[in-house]
Amino acid sequence: MFIILLKEIFTILKFLLVIDILRFYFKYVTRQSPLPGPFPLPYIGNALQILYMNFKEGNYQFDLGEYARMQVEKYGHISEVYQGSTRVIYLSKAEYLEKVYVPNSNSNYFARPDLNGVSEVNAVHGLFFNNDFKSWKRIRKFVSQSLMSPRFIREFTSTIQQLFEESEHDWKNNDEEVIFNISEWSKCFTTDMNMATLMGRQTLCLASLKLDESEWTNEMKDSRKVKKSVELFLKSIAFFTSFPKFLRHHFPIFNYYQNYFMNSLNFLKDFIHARIMERREQIDRLQENEMIGSSLLDILLTTNTSRDMHDDDSDQPLTDLEIRDKIVDLSIAGSDSSSNLFILAFWMIHIHPEVKMILRSA
């Protein structure tokens, strides 16, 4: 009797599975505005094709950026791919993006990602992953005002100049020929820059470049972990949105990467949240007439409070969670783009000797 019951349960499960697969392909065939792209599989979408194309090119990791380049070559400047069960449109021409990202308040496009798996990151109270329009608009107002404030701009400019002068001093005072990894240097530079300007905390990623790993202090190790967590953030988003939750949580290889990425994300969020709590306590102990710092964190913590000279009674101060997620957003946004700009600038100077001579004579 029990065996018969099990058979009936398995029969029902197989029937439901077939129905779900048919439902997936019915939605695929009848989708609106079909575009060229690889044929998806139920539940995992085009994950296998993405892995295969990366492996074929000798890139043995789940790299959506590299796959996107190959997709453009094969399917053109507008195509589609399935990340899990979610259809994603690839646009690779500026003219296709103009309508989406036009800076117009009357735009019909709310340019925010809405992908399965993003909620697990638990960083949806900032700007980039915030799909609540009212919340997004409110936080955007806070951040825009803070980033454009003269005190933050002065602090930002001063910090960048100080960090570069410290590196330049080390290079000039080194009797031996200086050879270093420009990619590693630029990423450490942006890490120290972001932590100082966003959170008012001096990190030691640049200082760690001058020492062997065995000589690193705890502060240097934390700085390196912050740099690594920022580098892994976008890769983790690609992983979470490309594979269904059941697969990531219950299958060995996928589960390994799930834990690896989550540990990295949690470290970054905990590191920033600890600094927020620490700084809030420090500000609370200050007298009313004492000066507050000019980092973004100090500005966000005091905006619309009794310490804000331009207090807006119509809006409440940001919560610690909102501040944390906003700093996470800016840490990610200000990392790769800035470090890549440094690398490009150094390369362009290197291949144009006439520019190099002008700079050296200045």
C-alpha positions, 0 to 999 in steps of 0.5 A: 500500500505504501509503495503504491502511494509513493508511486502515485506521488511520483506520478503526480510530481512528474505530471506537475513537472511536465506541466511546469516545463510546458508552461515555461515554453508556452510563455517563451514561444508567446513572449512579446517582441521575441529577439535573437538569443540562445534557446533557454532551458527551464529553471536555469535559463541559459546558464549552461550556454554561458558557462560553455562559451566562457570555457570555450574561450579559456575563461573558467568562471561564470563571467557575464561580461565576457559572455555579453561580448560574445553574445553581441558578436553572434546575435547583434546589438539587441538580443535576449538571454534568460537568467534563470526564468527571467528574460533579460534584454542585452542592449549594446548601442548608445542609441538604444539606451538613450530613451531608457536613461534619458535624464527626464523626470517624465520618462516612462522607464524606471531604470532599476534592475528587477531580477530574481535573487537580488533580494537575497543580497539584502541591500535593497534600501539604497539606490541601485537595487531599490524597486520602491519608487518613493523610497528610491526618490527620497534616498536619491534626494539625500544623496544628490544633496550630499554629493553636491555639497561644497564640504564634501567636494572639498573633502573628496578633492583633498583626500584624493590629492593626499593619497596620490602624494603619499604614493608619489612620495614613496616612488620618488624616495625609492632608490631602486627602480619601481615596478608594481602592478598598476591594476592592483595599485589602482584598486587599492587606491580606489578602496582607500579613496572610497573608505576615506571619502564615504565613511571618514575611515582611513584604510591601509590597502595602499600601505599593504602593497609595500609589505609581504602578506606575512607582514600585514597588520589587522587593519591592512588585512581588513582593507584587503578584504574590503577590496576583495568584497567590492570586486566580488559584489557584481559577480555575486549579483550575476550568480544570484540572478542567473541560477534559481534559489533551489539550485544554489542552496541544495547542489554542492558546487552551486552551494559552495559559491552561494556561501562564498559570495554571501560571506563576502557580501556579509563582510562588506555590509557588516564592516560598513554598518559597524562604522555607521554605529561607531560614527553615530555614537561619536557624533552623539557625544559631540557638543552642539557647537563642535564641528562635524566631519565632511565625509558622506557618512557624517553628512548623511547621519546629520541631515534633517537632524538638529545638527543640520543647518538646513533641516527639512522638517518635511522629511525624516533622517535616513535610517542606518540601513538606508545609509549602509546600502547607499554606501555599498552602492557608492563603494561599488560604483566608485571602484571599477570605473575609477580604477579602470580610468586610472589604468587607461590614463596610465596606458595612454600616457605610456603610448604617447611619449610627447604627453609624458614629456610635457607631464614630467616638465610640468 
